[in-house]
Amino acid sequence: MNRMATEEIVRLTEPREGEGKRALITGLRGFTGYYMARELSEAGYHVHGTVLPGEPTGPDIFAVDLLDRAAVAAAIEQVRPDVVVHLAAIAFVAHNDADQMYRVNVVGTRNLLEALAASAHKPSSVLLASSANIYGNADVPVIDESVAPNPANDYAVSKLAMETMARLWMDKLPITIARPFNYTGVGQTENFLLPKIVSHFRKEARRIELGNLAIARDFSDVRMVAKSYRRLLAEAPAGQVFNVCSGQPHTLESLIDMMSEIAGYRIEVHVNPAFVRANEVLTLTGSNARLAAVIGKIEPTPLLETLRWMYSA
């Protein structure tokens, strides 16, 4: 038997990373939740999830309002998770109800951590999804985790407040904080920039209205983000913060150029002042060096490939 065949047999007979373990994903039916569930299931985890009250449930899916402490505690006691990925949040920067944003993103997270800490079955890892938006308009070309937060909108403030609150629980729970930069993929709603652009090209629209054309973002593929989260659950030392990003910035102009190449035509771009946000974060480019040091080499999916996937879906 040759070496490759032997290695394949070993790979197939070794227990999978999550074999016999229960994973809880809050916000299971959100954009990221779908890919996270698939990633964890393929790794052998028995996946459970929370959804908003009123949404369909199932044997492993619980309708839970994170602001209902008793409901959160009951779900934790029923699932008894070995690992937790906390995705449930209001994640749209321009969400117009600041009160709800702070309550869900901060108080909702606190209720979850309180329930996990009180449970007789402690998880081995709790990953909290924060946001690179907390860095604001940093005056460095590449942002690593040592850059001081400087949030420029309510969403970013709510996520930074969530991180600060979570530190009160780090002596009781193995918490890891992920700060994802922008990411996209099939299934993301059109109130986000890239799905909006892709949708216009799919419909062969001749014109598109956008906001600030000066912005540049570090975009990742949602599948890479889900894989990074899974690896952090298994390998990250508790109490640390990790940027999750490609390390490759793209301007809005370059995005339009890529989509023009994919669709085979140019679209007219018009700036709508109503889409230009106050305190806009102009440039977000991240360093993933700390992440790579823990989970291994990061091989980002080229953005052109991600856009082709979205365009052909």
PASERO-401709 format. One record per residue (C-alpha): residue number from 1; x, y, z; residue in one letter. Coordinates in Angstrom, 3 decimals. Each point is the difference from the previous one (the first is absolute). Layout:
<atoms>
(atom NUM; (X; Y; Z); 'a')
...
</atoms>
This chain:
<atoms>
(atom 1; (0.000; 0.000; 0.000); 'm')
(atom 2; (1.453; 3.363; -0.976); 'n')
(atom 3; (0.481; 2.895; 2.391); 'r')
(atom 4; (-2.916; 2.099; -1.350); 'm')
(atom 5; (-2.431; -2.892; 0.402); 'a')
(atom 6; (1.231; -0.615; 3.550); 't')
(atom 7; (-0.424; 3.678; 0.912); 'e')
(atom 8; (-3.530; -0.015; -1.433); 'e')
(atom 9; (-0.970; -3.051; 2.084); 'i')
(atom 10; (1.406; 1.653; 3.122); 'v')
(atom 11; (-1.923; 3.186; -0.769); 'r')
(atom 12; (-3.258; -1.891; -0.458); 'l')
(atom 13; (0.391; -2.119; 3.141); 't')
(atom 14; (1.129; 2.771; 2.357); 'e')
(atom 15; (-2.833; 1.439; 2.130); 'p')
(atom 16; (-1.255; 3.308; -1.322); 'r')
(atom 17; (0.721; 3.158; 1.978); 'e')
(atom 18; (-3.541; 0.351; 1.344); 'g')
(atom 19; (-0.929; -3.657; 0.345); 'e')
(atom 20; (-2.274; -0.481; 3.000); 'g')
(atom 21; (-0.153; 3.747; 0.745); 'k')
(atom 22; (-2.963; 2.356; 0.026); 'r')
(atom 23; (0.302; 3.417; -1.603); 'a')
(atom 24; (-2.381; 2.893; 0.572); 'l')
(atom 25; (-0.281; 2.750; -2.616); 'i')
(atom 26; (-2.026; 3.049; 0.963); 't')
(atom 27; (-1.534; 1.684; -3.026); 'g')
(atom 28; (-0.091; -3.312; -1.855); 'l')
(atom 29; (-2.155; 1.309; -2.847); 'r')
(atom 30; (2.078; 3.096; -0.589); 'g')
(atom 31; (2.329; 0.334; -2.972); 'f')
(atom 32; (3.070; -1.278; 1.869); 't')
(atom 33; (-1.964; -2.567; 2.003); 'g')
(atom 34; (-0.761; -2.110; -3.064); 'y')
(atom 35; (3.677; -0.353; -0.935); 'y')
(atom 36; (1.071; -0.447; 3.617); 'm')
(atom 37; (-2.461; -2.859; 0.459); 'a')
(atom 38; (1.260; -1.699; -3.139); 'r')
(atom 39; (3.629; 0.427; 1.039); 'e')
(atom 40; (-0.575; -1.431; 3.478); 'l')
(atom 41; (-2.198; -2.861; -1.252); 's')
(atom 42; (2.681; -1.064; -2.477); 'e')
(atom 43; (2.500; 0.001; 2.873); 'a')
(atom 44; (-2.193; -2.450; 1.928); 'g')
(atom 45; (-1.790; 2.291; 2.442); 'y')
(atom 46; (-3.663; -0.494; 0.885); 'h')
(atom 47; (-1.246; 3.480; -0.803); 'v')
(atom 48; (-2.710; 1.785; 1.980); 'h')
(atom 49; (-1.122; 3.554; -0.613); 'g')
(atom 50; (-2.148; 2.892; 1.125); 't')
(atom 51; (-2.364; 1.952; -2.226); 'v')
(atom 52; (-2.282; 2.961; 0.585); 'l')
(atom 53; (-3.386; -0.655; 1.612); 'p')
(atom 54; (-2.570; -0.613; -2.707); 'g')
(atom 55; (2.460; -1.732; -2.338); 'e')
(atom 56; (-0.372; -3.744; -0.701); 'p')
(atom 57; (1.717; -2.261; 2.517); 't')
(atom 58; (0.985; -3.669; 0.063); 'g')
(atom 59; (1.471; -2.669; 2.280); 'p')
(atom 60; (3.321; 1.876; 0.301); 'd')
(atom 61; (-1.235; 3.534; -0.722); 'i')
(atom 62; (-1.345; 2.237; 2.756); 'f')
(atom 63; (-1.958; 3.240; -0.297); 'a')
(atom 64; (1.720; 2.266; 2.517); 'v')
(atom 65; (-0.097; 3.735; 0.602); 'd')
(atom 66; (3.458; 0.782; 1.355); 'l')
(atom 67; (-1.523; 2.747; 2.112); 'l')
(atom 68; (-2.074; -2.629; 1.869); 'd')
(atom 69; (2.427; -1.235; 2.677); 'r')
(atom 70; (-2.182; -2.940; 1.018); 'a')
(atom 71; (-0.436; -1.189; -3.594); 'a')
(atom 72; (3.743; 0.242; -0.641); 'v')
(atom 73; (0.787; -1.964; 3.186); 'a')
(atom 74; (-2.562; -2.673; -0.899); 'a')
(atom 75; (1.489; -0.472; -3.467); 'a')
(atom 76; (3.523; -0.318; 1.399); 'i')
(atom 77; (-1.112; -2.617; 2.513); 'e')
(atom 78; (-1.715; -1.969; -2.739); 'q')
(atom 79; (2.887; 0.085; -2.467); 'v')
(atom 80; (2.922; -0.169; 2.468); 'r')
(atom 81; (2.371; 1.134; -2.767); 'p')
(atom 82; (3.667; -0.976; -0.187); 'd')
(atom 83; (0.770; 2.964; -2.256); 'v')
(atom 84; (-1.935; 3.198; -0.715); 'v')
(atom 85; (0.118; 2.380; -2.980); 'v')
(atom 86; (-1.871; 3.185; 0.857); 'h')
(atom 87; (-1.104; 1.610; -3.254); 'l')
(atom 88; (-3.415; 1.378; 0.965); 'a')
(atom 89; (0.152; 3.785; -0.178); 'a')
(atom 90; (-1.211; 3.013; -1.883); 'i')
(atom 91; (2.761; 0.093; -2.565); 'a')
(atom 92; (-1.080; 2.746; -2.407); 'f')
(atom 93; (2.017; 3.160; 0.670); 'v')
(atom 94; (-2.788; 2.299; -1.193); 'a')
(atom 95; (-2.686; -1.632; 2.165); 'h')
(atom 96; (-2.220; 2.880; 1.130); 'n')
(atom 97; (-0.962; -1.212; 3.499); 'd')
(atom 98; (3.032; 0.668; 2.190); 'a')
(atom 99; (-1.808; -1.052; 3.169); 'd')
(atom 100; (-0.762; -3.441; -1.418); 'q')
(atom 101; (3.538; -0.324; -1.347); 'm')
(atom 102; (1.583; 0.597; 3.406); 'y')
(atom 103; (-2.445; -2.262; 1.820); 'r')
(atom 104; (0.397; -2.933; -2.383); 'v')
(atom 105; (3.744; 0.304; -0.543); 'n')
(atom 106; (0.975; 0.677; 3.623); 'v')
(atom 107; (-2.765; -1.148; 2.352); 'v')
(atom 108; (-0.877; -2.992; -2.181); 'g')
(atom 109; (3.623; -1.134; 0.048); 't')
(atom 110; (0.177; 0.475; 3.757); 'r')
(atom 111; (-3.066; -2.185; 0.478); 'n')
(atom 112; (1.666; -2.733; -2.044); 'l')
(atom 113; (3.261; 0.162; 1.951); 'l')
(atom 114; (-1.859; 0.026; 3.303); 'e')
(atom 115; (-1.906; -3.143; -0.988); 'a')
(atom 116; (3.146; -1.780; -1.194); 'l')
(atom 117; (1.887; 0.876; 3.195); 'a')
(atom 118; (-2.876; -1.250; 2.165); 'a')
(atom 119; (-0.318; -3.307; -1.842); 's')
(atom 120; (1.370; -3.157; 1.593); 'a')
(atom 121; (1.395; -0.955; -3.411); 'h')
(atom 122; (2.674; 2.550; -0.951); 'k')
(atom 123; (0.921; 0.394; -3.675); 'p')
(atom 124; (3.609; -0.418; -1.081); 's')
(atom 125; (-0.180; 3.087; -2.218); 's')
(atom 126; (-2.331; 2.987; -0.472); 'v')
(atom 127; (0.603; 2.082; -3.115); 'l')
(atom 128; (-1.548; 3.484; -0.054); 'l')
(atom 129; (-0.311; 1.693; -3.382); 'a')
(atom 130; (0.918; 3.665; 0.394); 's')
(atom 131; (0.975; 2.236; -2.932); 's')
(atom 132; (2.997; 1.760; -1.521); 'a')
(atom 133; (-2.252; 3.052; -0.094); 'n')
(atom 134; (1.131; 0.702; 3.561); 'i')
(atom 135; (3.337; 1.286; -1.383); 'y')
(atom 136; (-1.708; 2.917; -1.749); 'g')
(atom 137; (2.200; 2.201; -2.174); 'n')
(atom 138; (3.343; -1.315; 1.165); 'a')
(atom 139; (3.053; 1.989; -1.130); 'd')
(atom 140; (2.034; -3.091; -0.929); 'v')
(atom 141; (0.022; -1.725; -3.403); 'p')
(atom 142; (-0.568; -3.477; 1.435); 'v')
(atom 143; (-1.935; -0.611; 3.213); 'i')
(atom 144; (1.129; -2.652; 2.439); 'd')
(atom 145; (-1.517; -0.817; 3.370); 'e')
(atom 146; (2.247; 2.471; 1.837); 's')
(atom 147; (-1.612; 2.998; -1.728); 'v')
(atom 148; (-2.079; 1.986; 2.484); 'a')
(atom 149; (-3.751; -0.146; -0.649); 'p')
(atom 150; (-1.542; 3.228; -1.258); 'n')
(atom 151; (-3.625; -0.821; -0.866); 'p')
(atom 152; (-1.726; 2.453; -2.329); 'a')
(atom 153; (-3.630; -1.177; 0.127); 'n')
(atom 154; (-2.501; -1.581; 2.378); 'd')
(atom 155; (0.488; -3.471; -1.439); 'y')
(atom 156; (3.751; 0.135; 0.680); 'a')
(atom 157; (-0.553; 1.427; 3.495); 'v')
(atom 158; (-2.459; -2.812; 0.786); 's')
(atom 159; (2.515; -2.635; -1.085); 'k')
(atom 160; (2.821; 1.577; 1.998); 'l')
(atom 161; (-2.306; 0.196; 3.017); 'a')
(atom 162; (-0.789; -3.686; -0.505); 'm')
(atom 163; (3.721; -0.838; 0.015); 'e')
(atom 164; (0.574; 2.035; 3.165); 't')
(atom 165; (-2.941; -1.633; 1.743); 'm')
(atom 166; (1.205; -3.455; -1.020); 'a')
(atom 167; (3.268; 0.547; 1.845); 'r')
(atom 168; (-1.994; -0.172; 3.235); 'l')
(atom 169; (-0.668; -3.653; -0.807); 'w')
(atom 170; (3.449; -1.091; -1.179); 'm')
(atom 171; (0.909; -1.441; 3.414); 'd')
(atom 172; (-3.089; -2.213; -0.232); 'k')
(atom 173; (-0.103; -0.949; -3.684); 'l')
(atom 174; (2.550; -0.766; -2.772); 'p')
(atom 175; (-0.928; 2.967; -2.195); 'i')
(atom 176; (1.574; 0.861; -3.358); 't')
(atom 177; (-0.914; 3.215; -1.802); 'i')
(atom 178; (0.026; 0.145; -3.796); 'a')
(atom 179; (0.121; 3.336; -1.799); 'r')
(atom 180; (-1.036; -0.766; -3.572); 'p')
(atom 181; (0.638; 2.574; -2.678); 'f')
(atom 182; (-2.527; 0.208; -2.839); 'n')
(atom 183; (-1.010; -3.318; -1.512); 'y')
(atom 184; (-2.583; -1.139; -2.505); 't')
(atom 185; (-1.455; -2.915; -1.902); 'g')
(atom 186; (-3.186; -1.592; -1.313); 'v')
(atom 187; (-2.920; 0.752; 2.295); 'g')
(atom 188; (1.086; 3.376; 1.337); 'q')
(atom 189; (-2.810; 2.545; -0.255); 't')
(atom 190; (0.069; 2.829; -2.500); 'e')
(atom 191; (0.205; 2.740; 2.627); 'n')
(atom 192; (3.689; -0.925; 0.119); 'f')
(atom 193; (2.288; 1.482; -2.643); 'l')
(atom 194; (1.260; -2.986; -2.015); 'l')
(atom 195; (-3.319; -1.875; -0.265); 'p')
(atom 196; (-1.592; 3.252; -1.174); 'k')
(atom 197; (2.637; 0.457; -2.703); 'i')
(atom 198; (-0.197; -3.643; -1.106); 'v')
(atom 199; (-3.807; 0.150; -0.137); 's')
(atom 200; (0.071; 3.037; -2.290); 'h')
(atom 201; (2.336; -1.784; -2.416); 'f')
(atom 202; (-2.068; -3.207; 0.105); 'r')
(atom 203; (-3.076; 2.046; -0.989); 'k')
(atom 204; (2.056; 1.708; -2.719); 'e')
(atom 205; (-0.822; 3.376; 1.495); 'a')
(atom 206; (1.547; 2.923; -1.877); 'r')
(atom 207; (0.335; 2.246; 3.072); 'r')
(atom 208; (0.807; -0.404; 3.685); 'i')
(atom 209; (-0.110; 2.487; 2.877); 'e')
(atom 210; (2.704; -0.373; 2.628); 'l')
(atom 211; (1.373; 1.973; 2.928); 'g')
(atom 212; (3.548; 1.143; 0.641); 'n')
(atom 213; (2.196; -1.183; -2.885); 'l')
(atom 214; (3.170; 0.693; 2.010); 'a')
(atom 215; (-0.431; -2.956; 2.326); 'i')
(atom 216; (2.340; -2.991; -0.102); 'a')
(atom 217; (-0.751; -3.253; 1.778); 'r')
(atom 218; (1.667; -3.287; 0.865); 'd')
(atom 219; (-2.518; -2.540; -1.338); 'f')
(atom 220; (0.010; -3.708; 0.814); 's')
(atom 221; (-2.080; -2.938; -1.150); 'd')
(atom 222; (-2.539; -1.111; 2.637); 'v')
(atom 223; (1.197; -3.597; -0.396); 'r')
(atom 224; (3.510; 1.024; 1.062); 'm')
(atom 225; (-1.445; 1.852; 2.985); 'v')
(atom 226; (-2.007; -3.059; 1.106); 'a')
(atom 227; (3.080; -2.205; -0.326); 'k')
(atom 228; (2.071; 2.468; 2.028); 's')
(atom 229; (-2.638; 0.075; 2.744); 'y')
(atom 230; (-0.022; -3.808; 0.168); 'r')
(atom 231; (3.770; -0.144; 0.286); 'r')
(atom 232; (-0.020; 2.659; 2.711); 'l')
(atom 233; (-2.509; -2.059; 1.988); 'l')
(atom 234; (2.393; -2.933; -0.070); 'a')
(atom 235; (3.354; 1.720; 0.291); 'e')
(atom 236; (-0.164; 3.560; 1.338); 'a')
(atom 237; (1.267; 0.690; 3.522); 'p')
(atom 238; (-2.782; 1.496; 2.096); 'a')
(atom 239; (-0.127; 3.724; 0.626); 'g')
(atom 240; (1.495; 1.157; -3.305); 'q')
(atom 241; (-1.297; 2.183; -2.815); 'v')
(atom 242; (0.496; -0.859; -3.672); 'f')
(atom 243; (-0.489; 1.955; -3.193); 'n')
(atom 244; (-1.651; -2.150; -2.661); 'v')
(atom 245; (0.829; 1.456; -3.388); 'c')
(atom 246; (1.723; -0.518; -3.340); 's')
(atom 247; (2.589; 2.757; 0.425); 'g')
(atom 248; (-0.849; 1.241; -3.500); 'q')
(atom 249; (-1.874; 3.314; -0.444); 'p')
(atom 250; (-2.265; 0.706; -2.976); 'h')
(atom 251; (-1.328; 3.393; -1.016); 't')
(atom 252; (-3.587; 0.472; -1.099); 'l')
(atom 253; (1.266; 0.805; -3.476); 'e')
(atom 254; (1.876; -3.314; -0.193); 's')
(atom 255; (-3.158; -1.859; 1.053); 'l')
(atom 256; (-1.924; 1.570; -2.858); 'i')
(atom 257; (2.828; -0.936; -2.374); 'd')
(atom 258; (-0.081; -3.646; 1.145); 'm')
(atom 259; (-3.751; -0.231; -0.429); 'm')
(atom 260; (0.257; 1.630; -3.429); 's')
(atom 261; (2.474; -2.736; -0.992); 'e')
(atom 262; (-2.331; -2.727; 1.301); 'i')
(atom 263; (-3.191; 1.397; -1.542); 'a')
(atom 264; (1.549; 1.265; -3.219); 'g')
(atom 265; (-1.228; 3.596; 0.136); 'y')
(atom 266; (0.561; 3.305; 1.817); 'r')
(atom 267; (-2.569; 1.462; 2.330); 'i')
(atom 268; (-0.548; 3.719; 0.631); 'e')
(atom 269; (0.881; 0.885; 3.594); 'v')
(atom 270; (-1.705; 2.951; 1.679); 'h')
(atom 271; (0.648; 1.242; 3.523); 'v')
(atom 272; (-3.168; 0.385; 2.048); 'n')
(atom 273; (0.634; 2.376; 2.930); 'p')
(atom 274; (-2.623; -1.899; 2.015); 'a')
(atom 275; (2.281; -3.059; -0.066); 'f')
(atom 276; (3.041; 1.915; 1.305); 'v')
(atom 277; (0.184; -0.699; 3.720); 'r')
(atom 278; (1.113; 2.502; 2.581); 'a')
(atom 279; (3.305; -1.032; 1.598); 'n')
(atom 280; (0.662; -2.488; -2.803); 'e')
(atom 281; (2.973; -2.272; 0.626); 'v')
(atom 282; (2.027; 0.627; -3.156); 'l')
(atom 283; (2.542; -2.816; 0.047); 't')
(atom 284; (-0.030; -3.346; 1.783); 'l')
(atom 285; (2.912; -2.324; -0.754); 't')
(atom 286; (0.951; -2.628; 2.514); 'g')
(atom 287; (2.958; -2.110; 1.022); 's')
(atom 288; (-0.757; -3.683; 0.474); 'n')
(atom 289; (3.457; -0.866; 1.354); 'a')
(atom 290; (-1.260; -0.841; 3.492); 'r')
(atom 291; (-2.755; -2.179; -1.448); 'l')
(atom 292; (2.450; -1.841; -2.252); 'a')
(atom 293; (2.357; -0.610; 2.925); 'a')
(atom 294; (-2.763; -1.972; 1.726); 'v')
(atom 295; (-1.936; -1.740; -2.784); 'i')
(atom 296; (2.669; -0.213; -2.698); 'g')
(atom 297; (0.495; 1.670; -3.360); 'k')
(atom 298; (-2.914; 2.124; -1.210); 'i')
(atom 299; (-0.833; -0.507; -3.666); 'e')
(atom 300; (-2.727; 2.528; -0.812); 'p')
(atom 301; (-2.371; -0.761; -2.837); 't')
(atom 302; (0.720; 2.576; -2.737); 'p')
(atom 303; (-2.776; 2.571; 0.039); 'l')
(atom 304; (-0.547; -0.418; -3.744); 'l')
(atom 305; (-0.775; -3.688; 0.655); 'e')
(atom 306; (-2.447; 0.869; 2.787); 't')
(atom 307; (-1.755; 2.509; -2.256); 'l')
(atom 308; (-0.275; -2.594; -2.799); 'r')
(atom 309; (-1.585; -2.406; 2.511); 'w')
(atom 310; (-2.512; 2.638; 1.066); 'm')
(atom 311; (-0.744; 1.048; -3.589); 'y')
(atom 312; (-0.690; -3.560; -1.169); 's')
(atom 313; (-2.007; -1.112; 3.063); 'a')
</atoms>
